[in-house]
Amino acid sequence: MHISAKADYAARALLELAREPARPLSCEAIASSQEIPFRFLKSVVGELRKAGLVRSQRGCEGGYWLGRPADDITLLDVARAVDGELITLRGESLAGLDYPGPATGLPGIWRQVEADAAAVLGGTTIAALLPAEAAARPARTGVA
């Protein structure tokens, strides 16, 4: 199974945002803290914003915030926001996969792998991954 750099960087960026919920963070700050290439992170954050997982504000007091509470964002949300399908076979969805003869059962195994991965990722929130001291901080309020 392959976890894309986009999904990894997206999760790490969201964890940075969740760690300091009282203040916005710039892409530069996130990239520096997580040692992520800035230009790549900028496009990943754009996809997270389109998916509603991140919100932004321009200006000197601007930056990025979580679009939803950290306990309402799962790793499955993150992976689907930046990669679409969780698992593909040669770039194609597993939904219509069908093999002849002795390989007939194989597509079902691939779909089960996808379902199991979705269950693990869907059951893991950004909040659950935060170190204990960061999770104890109050959530941001009043920022649109």
Buried (B, 14 or more C-beta within 10 A) or exposed (E): EEEEEBBBBBBBBBBBBBBBBEEBBEBEBBBEBBEBEEEEBBEBBBBBBEBEBBBBEEEEEEBBBBBBBBBEBBBBBBBBBBBEBBBBEEEEEBEEBEEEEEEEEEBEEBBEBBEEBBEEBBEBBBBEBBEEEBBEEEEBEEEE
